[in-house]
């Protein structure tokens, strides 16, 4: 049986929510990811994680949010950015809509780091809602998992089109990865970015921040399994505590 809401009739959706009042909204973005990866990396990874978590927990996966806060790539072809407040409003309204149909927990499984603050604000706006809560999930224990499975360091703690994301993509959508175009680039740490407002797109020639050449599907699958288990544990703990 499908776990995706877009494939369900209204009756089938209602039955799933009756059995498990939990929905997952994959949070992605449409933005450049170097010469070797597609624009939809963050969408694809968020959907892959969401489906695996839903298959184990019984939750229902909503159509993915395809746009995020991607201002830093505003000048790169294909990149689309929403204002944070716009995205926040969308999440809140999705949750309010679902609450009318019996959803009690909406989990945001995020594939785009810059969505984090927006997700937090949406969760806070709904914390006092009597019928629905919003919860945020983004690559649990990321630093530890990368330390165990990746060979290259991050660029100042940021992951973008690097060994990490490329490995995950090789695990879930290898047909969309062109490793012949993978590169290694660590742009200089720039005060304009870290202390000012300079977009990341002005820092990198390739759009890669890290070493994509070291990526493998095996690394990606090993990390996916860890993330899925951690997310399932969180869903089960939160939903079990509310029963």
C-alpha positions in Angstrom: 0.0 0.0 0.0 1.3 3.4 -0.9 2.4 5.8 1.9 2.0 8.9 -0.3 -1.1 11.1 0.0 -1.0 12.1 -3.6 -1.8 8.5 -4.6 -4.7 8.0 -2.2 -8.4 8.7 -2.6 -10.0 10.8 0.1 -11.4 7.7 1.7 -8.1 5.9 1.7 -6.4 9.0 3.2 -9.0 9.2 5.9 -8.6 5.5 6.8 -4.8 5.9 7.0 -5.1 8.9 9.3 -7.6 7.1 11.4 -5.1 4.3 11.9 -2.1 6.7 12.4 -2.8 10.4 12.8 0.7 11.3 11.6 1.7 13.1 8.4 5.1 13.9 7.0 5.9 17.0 4.9 9.2 16.6 3.0 10.9 20.0 3.0 13.1 20.7 0.0 14.5 23.4 -2.2 15.2 24.0 -5.8 18.7 25.3 -6.2 22.1 24.7 -7.8 24.1 21.7 -6.5 27.2 21.9 -8.6 27.9 20.5 -12.1 27.2 16.8 -11.1 23.9 17.0 -9.2 20.4 18.2 -10.2 18.5 21.2 -8.8 16.2 19.0 -6.8 18.7 17.3 -4.5 17.0 18.6 -1.4 13.6 17.5 -2.5 14.7 14.1 -3.6 16.5 13.3 -0.4 13.7 14.7 1.8 11.2 12.5 -0.1 13.4 9.4 0.1 13.8 9.8 3.9 10.1 10.5 4.3 8.9 7.5 2.4 11.2 5.1 4.4 10.1 6.6 7.7 6.5 6.3 6.7 6.8 2.7 5.6 8.1 1.8 9.1 5.9 4.1 11.3 2.6 4.1 9.4 2.7 7.8 8.7 1.4 9.4 5.5 3.7 11.4 3.2 2.4 14.6 1.8 3.6 16.0 -1.6 7.0 17.6 -1.0 7.6 21.3 -0.5 9.7 22.0 -3.6 10.9 25.5 -2.7 12.8 26.9 0.3 14.8 29.8 1.4 17.6 29.8 -1.3 18.5 33.4 -1.5 22.2 32.6 -1.4 21.9 31.0 -4.9 19.7 33.8 -6.3 21.9 34.3 -9.4 22.5 30.7 -10.3 20.2 29.4 -13.1 17.3 27.3 -11.9 17.5 28.4 -8.3 14.2 29.5 -6.7 13.9 31.2 -3.4 10.9 32.0 -1.1 11.0 34.5 1.7 11.2 32.8 5.1 7.9 34.2 6.2 6.2 32.9 3.1 7.4 29.4 3.7 6.5 29.6 7.4 3.0 30.6 6.5 2.7 27.7 4.1 3.8 25.2 6.7 1.4 26.6 9.3 -1.5 26.5 6.8 -0.7 23.0 5.8 -0.8 21.9 9.4 -4.1 23.8 10.1 -5.6 22.1 7.1 -4.6 18.7 8.1 -5.8 19.2 11.7 -9.4 19.4 10.3 -9.0 15.9 9.0 -7.6 14.3 12.1 -3.8 14.7 11.7 -2.4 15.3 15.2 1.3 15.4 14.3 3.0 16.9 11.3 6.6 16.0 10.9 8.8 18.2 8.7 11.6 16.0 7.3 14.0 18.5 5.9 16.6 18.2 3.1 17.6 21.8 3.0 19.6 23.3 5.9 18.4 26.9 5.3 14.8 25.8 6.0 15.7 25.2 9.7 14.8 28.6 11.2 11.6 28.8 9.2 10.5 25.3 10.4 11.2 26.3 14.0 9.1 29.4 13.8 6.2 27.5 12.2 6.4 24.9 15.0 6.3 27.7 17.6 3.3 29.3 16.0 1.4 26.1 16.3 2.7 24.9 19.7 -0.5 26.0 21.5 -2.8 24.6 18.8 -5.2 22.2 20.5 -5.3 19.7 17.7 -2.0 19.5 15.9 1.7 19.8 16.6 4.6 20.4 14.2 7.9 18.6 14.7 11.3 19.2 12.9 13.7 16.5 11.7 17.0 17.2 9.8 19.7 14.5 9.5 20.0 13.5 13.2 23.5 13.5 14.7 24.8 14.8 11.4 28.3 15.6 12.5 28.8 12.2 14.2 27.4 10.3 11.2 29.6 12.2 8.7 32.6 11.6 10.9 32.0 7.9 10.8 31.2 7.6 7.1 32.7 10.5 5.1 36.4 10.9 4.4 36.4 14.6 3.7 35.8 17.6 6.0 32.9 19.9 5.6 33.3 23.5 4.5 33.0 25.3 7.8 30.4 22.9 9.0 28.1 23.4 5.9 27.1 20.6 3.6 26.3 21.4 0.0 26.9 19.3 -3.1 29.8 17.6 -1.2 30.8 14.1 -0.4 27.8 13.8 2.0 25.0 15.0 -0.3 26.5 13.3 -3.3 26.8 9.9 -1.5 23.1 10.2 -0.4 22.1 10.9 -4.0 24.1 7.9 -5.3 22.2 5.8 -2.8 18.7 6.9 -3.7 18.8 8.4 -7.2 22.1 7.3 -8.9 20.7 7.9 -12.4 20.7 11.7 -11.6 24.3 11.9 -10.5 27.2 12.5 -13.0 30.3 11.6 -11.1 32.5 12.4 -14.2 31.7 16.1 -13.3 32.2 15.8 -9.6 34.8 18.2 -8.2 36.5 19.3 -5.0 36.3 22.9 -3.9 36.8 24.6 -0.6 36.3 28.3 -1.1 38.1 30.7 1.2 36.2 31.4 4.4 34.8 34.8 3.7 33.9 37.4 6.4 31.3 38.9 4.0 29.4 35.6 4.2 30.0 34.7 7.8 29.7 38.2 9.3 27.8 40.0 6.6 25.2 39.2 4.0 27.2 38.0 1.0 25.5 35.1 -0.8 27.3 31.7 -1.1 27.0 31.9 -4.9 29.7 34.5 -5.0 32.2 32.3 -3.2 32.4 29.1 -5.3 33.3 28.7 -8.9 31.7 25.2 -9.1 28.9 25.5 -6.6 30.5 22.6 -4.7 31.5 23.2 -1.1 33.6 20.2 -0.1 34.9 17.1 -2.0 32.2 15.4 -4.1 34.8 13.1 -5.8 34.9 10.9 -2.7 31.2 10.1 -2.7 30.0 6.5 -3.0 26.5 4.8 -2.9 27.7 2.6 0.0 28.5 5.6 2.2 25.1 7.1 1.3 23.1 4.0 2.0 24.8 3.5 5.4 24.0 7.0 6.4 20.5 6.8 5.1 19.8 3.8 7.3 21.1 5.6 10.4 19.0 8.7 9.7 15.8 6.7 9.0 16.2 4.7 12.2 16.8 7.9 14.3 13.8 9.6 12.7 11.6 6.6 13.2 12.6 6.5 16.9 11.7 10.2 17.2 8.3 9.7 15.5 7.4 6.7 17.7 8.6 8.4 20.9 6.7 11.6 20.2 3.5 10.0 19.0 3.6 7.3 21.7 3.9 9.9 24.5 0.8 11.7 23.2 -1.5 8.7 23.3 
